[in-house]
């Protein structure tokens, strides 16, 4: 019996340790993940009518842009990135912005099977699928004044110049380019946390690059 409990303990400790290692901030997990999304060039983003959200009608994925971040829904999970082709960070469903959750079913280019039968012009019935606990935490998520929707964030069109081998995979370089080219200040807590997290991770490198630039000028 004692041996049995030792084996159980050995099985659960790695799982707990891995979870503790990747959970950071308010519902964001790191490091960046590869989720099989491959965008060889900057997407052709189109506004979802009446929503401060964009989507790409040409891609074969549930791909959106809102509040300065790209959002992908895949399987049962949401992912976010500040660059159009990742890397992607897992976002817990309790923290996904409301306006992303409110996007109507028809704008999901690869809807999961359980979307079948749901009204195309209404948001997915997340509460029915994810359960009462989730709906209690996100109470009223599907009720809002459509006339009071915020303005959409400007598209990060500077990223058009970065495709193929020019695409910056390193988070430090991504953050540096964005800081220089994109001045939008996010409104959503989860988006603010995302960029604060990036600044903490890349701060020393950014400072080093600035110092190097000053020395070069001398």
C-alpha positions as a printed NumPy array, in Angstrom:
array([[  0.   ,   0.   ,   0.   ],
       [  2.799,   2.395,   0.897],
       [  4.482,   1.685,  -2.416],
       [  1.202,   2.432,  -4.216],
       [  0.949,   5.919,  -2.657],
       [  4.593,   6.658,  -3.477],
       [  3.928,   5.824,  -7.131],
       [  0.863,   8.091,  -7.137],
       [  2.881,  10.916,  -5.611],
       [  5.578,  10.534,  -8.257],
       [  2.946,  10.72 , -10.991],
       [  1.265,  13.884,  -9.717],
       [  4.309,  15.94 ,  -8.72 ],
       [  5.589,  16.485, -12.312],
       [  2.127,  17.555, -13.474],
       [  1.795,  20.085, -10.659],
       [  5.335,  21.367, -11.181],
       [  4.772,  21.849, -14.916],
       [  1.567,  23.769, -14.28 ],
       [  3.212,  25.983, -11.695],
       [  6.063,  26.685, -14.087],
       [  3.914,  27.993, -16.94 ],
       [  1.093,  29.857, -15.182],
       [  1.885,  33.57 , -15.047],
       [ -0.241,  36.707, -14.631],
       [ -3.995,  36.775, -15.021],
       [ -4.776,  33.699, -17.029],
       [ -1.793,  33.835, -19.388],
       [  0.598,  30.913, -19.71 ],
       [  4.149,  30.991, -21.017],
       [  6.325,  30.177, -22.844],
       [  4.959,  30.695, -26.351],
       [  3.421,  27.628, -27.929],
       [  3.253,  26.317, -31.472],
       [ -0.386,  25.504, -32.231],
       [ -0.138,  24.582, -35.891],
       [ -1.102,  28.033, -37.198],
       [  1.027,  29.037, -40.175],
       [  0.436,  32.526, -41.572],
       [  3.089,  33.05 , -44.279],
       [  2.152,  36.715, -44.65 ],
       [  0.226,  39.425, -42.863],
       [ -3.481,  38.462, -42.735],
       [ -6.244,  40.249, -44.631],
       [ -8.221,  41.414, -41.631],
       [-11.836,  42.52 , -42.032],
       [-13.991,  44.163, -39.381],
       [-16.755,  42.038, -37.867],
       [-19.786,  44.29 , -38.498],
       [-20.824,  46.082, -35.314],
       [-17.927,  44.69 , -33.238],
       [-14.488,  46.097, -32.328],
       [-13.003,  42.823, -33.603],
       [-11.387,  41.801, -36.894],
       [-11.188,  38.402, -38.583],
       [ -9.632,  36.964, -41.711],
       [-12.305,  35.362, -43.941],
       [ -9.642,  33.596, -46.015],
       [ -7.919,  31.53 , -43.331],
       [ -8.883,  28.04 , -42.218],
       [ -8.841,  28.836, -38.503],
       [-10.758,  30.797, -35.875],
       [ -8.503,  33.817, -36.104],
       [ -9.316,  37.281, -34.73 ],
       [ -7.699,  40.592, -33.807],
       [ -8.854,  42.65 , -30.831],
       [ -7.33 ,  45.22 , -28.466],
       [ -3.857,  44.951, -29.948],
       [ -3.612,  41.144, -29.876],
       [ -4.331,  38.31 , -32.284],
       [ -6.665,  35.66 , -30.86 ],
       [ -7.074,  32.051, -31.981],
       [ -9.661,  29.558, -30.78 ],
       [ -8.507,  26.005, -31.35 ],
       [ -9.967,  22.839, -29.878],
       [-11.239,  23.963, -26.488],
       [ -8.637,  26.648, -25.906],
       [ -7.892,  30.307, -26.609],
       [ -4.444,  31.624, -27.536],
       [ -3.104,  35.151, -27.979],
       [ -0.097,  36.767, -29.615],
       [  1.103,  40.29 , -30.383],
       [  2.353,  39.094, -33.806],
       [  0.262,  37.569, -36.544],
       [  2.089,  34.239, -36.689],
       [  2.875,  33.725, -33.014],
       [  4.392,  32.348, -30.936],
       [  1.118,  31.892, -29.069],
       [  0.344,  32.049, -25.351],
       [ -2.475,  30.049, -23.821],
       [ -5.181,  32.208, -22.194],
       [ -7.573,  30.717, -19.677],
       [-11.176,  31.022, -20.805],
       [-12.105,  33.034, -17.696],
       [ -9.93 ,  35.897, -18.972],
       [-10.706,  35.999, -22.69 ],
       [-12.072,  39.502, -23.479],
       [-15.843,  39.74 , -23.68 ],
       [-15.912,  41.204, -27.175],
       [-13.894,  38.253, -28.457],
       [-16.361,  35.848, -26.854],
       [-19.26 ,  37.808, -28.38 ],
       [-18.177,  37.374, -32.009],
       [-21.049,  35.609, -33.818],
       [-20.78 ,  31.972, -34.816],
       [-20.656,  32.749, -38.564],
       [-17.197,  34.35 , -38.22 ],
       [-15.565,  31.163, -36.948],
       [-13.903,  29.756, -40.063],
       [-13.31 ,  26.359, -38.442],
       [-16.15 ,  25.938, -35.912],
       [-16.031,  22.938, -33.593],
       [-18.758,  20.285, -34.007],
       [-20.726,  21.474, -30.976],
       [-21.418,  24.806, -32.734],
       [-23.885,  22.98 , -35.002],
       [-27.429,  24.185, -34.563],
       [-26.385,  27.442, -32.898],
       [-27.661,  30.684, -34.395],
       [-25.132,  31.997, -36.93 ],
       [-25.666,  35.641, -35.993],
       [-25.402,  35.118, -32.233],
       [-22.319,  34.46 , -30.071],
       [-21.414,  30.838, -29.331],
       [-23.307,  29.471, -26.339],
       [-20.231,  29.325, -24.147],
       [-22.223,  29.023, -20.937],
       [-24.02 ,  25.911, -22.208],
       [-20.748,  24.311, -23.235],
       [-18.364,  25.395, -20.473],
       [-20.856,  25.037, -17.656],
       [-22.445,  26.941, -14.806],
       [-19.194,  27.728, -12.959],
       [-17.778,  29.559, -15.97 ],
       [-21.036,  31.414, -16.598],
       [-21.233,  32.572, -12.996],
       [-17.7  ,  33.987, -13.234],
       [-18.502,  35.727, -16.527],
       [-22.081,  36.696, -15.718],
       [-23.695,  38.993, -18.291],
       [-21.037,  38.324, -20.911],
       [-23.702,  38.013, -23.629],
       [-25.637,  41.138, -22.646],
       [-24.343,  44.526, -23.772],
       [-25.374,  47.769, -25.428],
       [-24.308,  47.323, -29.038],
       [-24.41 ,  51.088, -29.538],
       [-21.771,  51.562, -26.816],
       [-19.139,  49.198, -28.217],
       [-15.603,  50.653, -28.027],
       [-13.704,  51.684, -31.119],
       [-11.497,  48.943, -32.563],
       [ -7.774,  49.092, -31.954],
       [ -5.737,  50.222, -34.983],
       [ -4.367,  47.362, -37.015],
       [ -0.607,  46.773, -36.607],
       [ -0.009,  47.224, -40.318],
       [  3.73 ,  47.684, -39.726],
       [  3.878,  43.888, -39.548],
       [  3.256,  43.662, -43.31 ],
       [  6.985,  44.203, -43.815],
       [  7.834,  41.087, -41.835],
       [  7.143,  37.781, -43.546],
       [  9.068,  34.648, -44.439],
       [ 12.657,  34.845, -43.246],
       [ 12.129,  38.423, -42.071],
       [  9.522,  37.362, -39.521],
       [ 10.888,  37.989, -35.988],
       [ 10.533,  34.79 , -33.979],
       [ 12.432,  36.032, -30.935],
       [ 10.097,  37.606, -28.324],
       [ 12.728,  40.258, -27.563],
       [ 12.854,  41.418, -31.185],
       [  9.079,  41.301, -31.527],
       [  8.67 ,  43.495, -28.457],
       [ 11.334,  45.96 , -29.605],
       [  9.748,  46.384, -33.047],
       [  6.267,  46.76 , -31.608],
       [  7.393,  49.336, -29.036],
       [  8.88 ,  51.413, -31.838],
       [  6.053,  51.045, -34.386],
       [  2.785,  50.629, -32.476],
       [  1.656,  53.171, -29.879],
       [ -1.765,  51.773, -29.049],
       [ -2.497,  51.409, -25.32 ],
       [ -4.707,  48.365, -24.591],
       [ -7.9  ,  48.693, -22.57 ],
       [ -8.411,  45.071, -21.498],
       [ -6.728,  43.866, -18.249],
       [ -5.556,  40.627, -19.876],
       [ -3.982,  42.556, -22.79 ],
       [ -2.304,  44.994, -20.403],
       [ -0.95 ,  42.046, -18.427],
       [  0.316,  40.44 , -21.627],
       [  2.422,  43.471, -22.542],
       [  3.617,  44.032, -18.982],
       [  4.799,  40.447, -18.992],
       [  6.634,  40.993, -22.279],
       [  8.331,  44.102, -20.916],
       [  9.522,  42.214, -17.835],
       [ 10.912,  39.416, -19.978],
       [ 12.662,  41.643, -22.507],
       [ 13.572,  44.673, -20.399],
       [ 17.31 ,  43.926, -20.021],
       [ 17.657,  43.171, -23.735],
       [ 15.811,  46.352, -24.714],
       [ 18.023,  48.414, -22.443],
       [ 21.105,  46.79 , -23.896],
       [ 19.982,  47.587, -27.428],
       [ 19.315,  51.221, -26.515],
       [ 22.725,  51.541, -24.827],
       [ 24.368,  50.025, -27.886],
       [ 22.54 ,  52.475, -30.135],
       [ 23.728,  55.423, -28.046],
       [ 27.332,  54.199, -28.182],
       [ 27.106,  53.802, -31.959],
       [ 25.965,  57.425, -32.285],
       [ 29.017,  58.565, -30.35 ]])
